Amino acid sequence: TNTKEEDPNLVNVESQMVGTAYLAPNPESAPFIKVGDPIEKGQVFCIIEAMKLFNEIESEISGIVEEICINDSDPIEYGQTLIKVRKT
């Protein structure tokens, strides 16, 4: 069921930059995170490449990865939701 009510325990982690998102450290590697994984504050969950600089993006909160809102190699806008984390 999809309700319009905001879940206070579900936090959108948003991009602080524009660039290209990568969900794994390199093409041969497993993704940083999967839905259902625990995630810690400060844990890297993706890389955003901006002007040939690779920026590791860290979670702002600890919890469980509820949703990954981007795909590998997606162009990312500033303020775009990258992942949703359920606070634990």
C-alpha positions, 0 to 999 in steps of 0.5 A, a space after each residue: 500500500 502506497 500512502 501519501 503520509 510521510 513516514 517520519 522514520 524514512 529519510 531521503 538521502 539527497 545528492 549535494 552535487 550534480 554528476 553521474 552516479 555509480 553504485 559500485 566502486 568499479 564495474 567488476 565490483 558488487 554494489 556498495 549497498 542493496 535494499 534491506 542492507 544495514 547502513 551506518 552514518 558515514 558509510 559510502 553508498 555510491 560515487 558521484 563523478 563530477 568533472 572527472 572527480 569521483 566523490 564518495 557519497 556517505 549516508 547522513 544517517 544509520 538505518 536500513 536501506 529501504 529503496 535505491 532511487 537511482 540506477 548505475 550511471 544515472 545523471 544526478 541533479 542537485 537535491 535528487 533523492 539517491 536512497 531512502 533509509 529507514 532509521 533504526 
